[in-house]
Amino acid sequence: MRPIATLYRNLLDNKRDRELLPRNLIRSYLENYWGHEWQPKSSNIQGALRKLFGKRPLQGPESYRKRRSIPTMREGIQEFGLEPASWNPTTQLLRKLLEMDKSITAHDIRRELKERGEAKFIAAGKKAPEGWTRYPESFGTVYGPQTITSPQGEEVRIPFGRLVAGYYYGPRESVRLLENHLSPGLRGKSAFFDLYRVAGNFLTQLQLGLSAFHMVVTGMESVVSKQALVAEQVVRGQFGAALKTQATVPIAPLVDLASGHKAMRAFYAHDANAAVIDDLVSQIVQAGGGFGWDLFEHTGSAERFMAALRSTRGGLRLGEPRQVAKGLGIMALRALPAAIELPTKAIMEGWVPRLKIAAFLDLARMELQTLGPAPDLEEVRRVLGGAWDSIDNRFGQLRYDNLFWHGVLKDLGMGSLRALGWHLGTLREMWGAGPSQLRQVGLTGASAGGGGRGKPPMRLVNTGTDTQGEPQYGYQPESRLHRKMAWFAAMVFIYGLVGAIYMYLRTGKRPETLLDYFFPLTGETDKNGKPVRVSLPGYFKELWAITHGFPGSAITSVKHWANPVLTLVTDLVTNEDFFGTEVRTPDDPLLDQVGDAFTYAAKQYQPFSLRSFQQRAPGGLSKTESLIGILPAPASATRTAAETYLHGLQPPTHRTKEQAVQAQGRRDLRTARRASDADAARTAIEQGHLSSRSVLLTAKSSKESPLVRSFLPATLAQGIKAYELATPEERRELQLPMVQKWHRLFKDTPPDQKAALAARFKDAMTLPVATRRPAPVAAGTAR
């Protein structure tokens, strides 16, 4: 135990001597100080936790600066009946170090604001400069002495309150940023919101569980980031470094996992070994970086389960039945959520942070080379901050503190979307590539770093030293290639390359069209005889989902991103699922409707990976492919221009559950007839509850392709438009229905439209039509 006690003592002494005393945060101290923190009353536990881990006040409770009233822990426990906040001495130490770090951070922020002229002390009763406002709470309040001199010349303690000497004021923009950072959100303030958050986290983790999708996507992002780094290094003339980086691109996840693990050990070992912060950790700190799973996005069930397990074991050893019963109860409540959270926890707290920090350090090394041997600290923060923002965008786990959002806005955003940081990062990096590149080459207005009028932004670079050895600085142009554009180009290249490799391995053929690279063919055909394509896990699928039918597709994408609880509640209230099918039948008895609602809600807890297993059959996908997120391509990627146009003409669907069952039965019957499978046809008729008339109509329509079936309800003008958009092969199918539609509907066309419509029809009939291929003739057959 002595080595551990010595380590604890050194940690506290180093914190005191190297950080607290130089900042005058303490003037006198206990030689063998050990922090005391007592368990609050049960009604105030949440308040105590917010006091320690929350943002208000910025400097934290600062209890280490206050006079101690209970000399030792033993006296507090035995004489006053108090209970420590934790019985684990390591936990006690870490909580006290966290408290000290919050205080140090607040002190440094105030000092830096004063040095930059953005904080000025104004005595109480004096007027602040025009346009300046008071900094929030105790951060901006300066108190006077707690005693006054009486007329008799004695020091008398002020009997009420505290005297305010004045306040710190600053520019409105600076104060607003700090106010937003300190602003309380909805967490812990609203029981309803907390319940909604917990339910959303549980449902999200359950839906995304049993899948390696996120792991594969971030692994691919590691490869993309390495390739983007190569592009930036080439543009900057760092050819040797570019060659070395290019060699690691194929194995980027493994390389980054190793280097990221090393970096994280150094990051967390900074206080443990009480060493001066090294270059690697300094880069992360100056960039405003960090890593970890935001507490909003998970419930900590695994940690609480393990804490309950340890408490139960301790109760068994001490013979405390109440403690054992309490621990077992918590374990029973937390077992299922913990089991669901564990797979995600391994990825979000192990895999992703290591890849993320390694990718950042790659960018940091490249950027610092351009700033000189003694770079300006503010310029380092600006450049590395931009690099960290880009890495945040790519890998998720966004550092929301760097955005300085108001707490309520942040909580509402995170509560509205399944993964706010992931989608926001995608939008910032992907859709910011074009505007950022225009600024980088000086084609748009000047940015924060200067530039414009054909000139790139500038950066402050250390150019050497003067005769006294003081560093000298000058402005130099930045690279003409913006980081976001380098990433976007690398993303398109890598995903296209992976798609080409996948298609070649599956079919033995090389891609022939642009679509083949990003939605490769599998060599299989679906039930309608169309080639099956797949979508690879990653950002390109999201890019396609937003852009293929903009702006409608963007709105649909946002709906897909919604918090699952929000989606579930919306479906139940509107009585309509994503496909327009009723959740419950309004005419049914109330008890039946409640049962239908519960059944629908239970189905939403099915993991996406299990749903993907059900989707893999038409494309012949393996279980492994489904597990890592390789799924059948979206219909929008496989439709032709004519099919897309006709699909857009279909009215919104709203159908009862019986109608949905019948529609599925008709689809299954058509598939069975094409396959000449009598048993499957019989099953489809029985399960779909199809009438004789419905069977006859379905049998007739089974001879028609989906293209023809969607063409038949179109008006004459719509039919001509679809025929114009069709490929020669599609016109071969549509030619006869088009002529029939003309003879049937032209007579009902308004007179003022007939001439124009007749001209369009005539021109359409001259468009090329593919001829049917002759049937192959067997060898030796006479012609």
Secondary structure, DSSP 8 states (H G I E B T S, - for coil): -HHHHHHHHHHHHHHIIIIITTTTS-SS--TT-----B---GGGHHHHHHHHHSSSSTT---GGGS--SS--HHHHHHTT---BS-S-HHHHHHHHHHHHHHHHHHHHHHHHHHHTTS-EEEETT----TTEEE--GGGGEEE--SEEE-TTS-EEE-SSS--EEEEEEEEHHHHHHHHHHH---STTT-HHHHHHHHHHHHHHHHHH-S--HHHHHHHHHHHHHHHHHHHHHHHTT-HHHHHHHHHHGGGHHHHHHHHHHHHHHHHHHHHHTT----HHHHHHHHTT---S--GGG---HHHHHHHHHHHHHHHHHHT-HHHHHHHHHHHHHHHHHHHHHHHHHHIIIIIHHHHHHHHHHHHHHHHHHTT-SS--HHHHHHHHHHHHHHHHHHH----GGGTT--HHHHHHHHHHBTTHHHHHHHHHHHTTHHHHHHHHTTSSS-BTTB-BTTB--EEEEEEEE-TTS-EEEEEEE--SS-HHHHHHHHHHHHHHHHHHHHHHHHHS----SHHHHHS-EEEEE-TTS-EEEEE-SSHHHHHHHHHTTTTHHHHHHHHHHB-HHHHHHHHHHHT--TTSB-SS-TTS-HHHHHHHHHHHHHHTTS-HHHHHHHHSGGGT--HHHHHTT-EE--HHHH--HHHHHHHHHS----B-HHHHHHHHHHHHHHHHHHTT-HHHHHHHHHHTT--HHHHHHHHHHTTS-HHHHHHTTS-HHHHHHHHHHS-HHHHHHHHHHHHHHHHHHGGGS-HHHHHHHHHHHHHHHTS-----------TT---
